[in-house]
Amino acid sequence: MKPATYTLTTVVPAPVERVFQALTDPHTMAQWLPSARAVEAVAPLKKGSRLRVVYDTREAEIEVVDFNQPSVFGWSERSGRRMWRTFFRLEFAGASTRLTVQTVWQAPSLIAWIKVKLRQSRNVMGQMDAMVQNLRMALEK
């Protein structure tokens, strides 16, 4: 089955370096990840680093699979929502940053794919938008 890919591109009013720092700082991650209460990791992050994310209703272990400062950051969920990968691409846009967030999911079965498409709690584009809005607020602090 072909992976489901969701992409959101927007502009964040902050320099690339500052946005990348906010995305990759475990202490800041809990501020912009929707429903996250805590993020535990050994900083600084690099490719291969593992993080534990405590959400309101679940926990997840994620592994950094792409890390190219200051333009690319990506992870794969190892527990929780297995087979979900999230990538961030940052591009210079004057005093702002052009941010592309992409989530890729490889459905293990047709039934799983249908459940994700029909569940309101799996509103992937809404979650990505909330992530970006939370990131904007975290950068204002």
Secondary structure, DSSP 8 states (H G I E B T S, - for coil): ---EEEEEEEEESS-HHHHHHHHH-HHHHHHHSTTEEEEEE-SS--TT-EEEEEESS-EEEEEEEEEETTTEEEEEESSSSTTEEEEEEEEEETTEEEEEEEEEE--SSHHHHHHHHH-GGG-HHHHHHHHHHHHHHHHH-
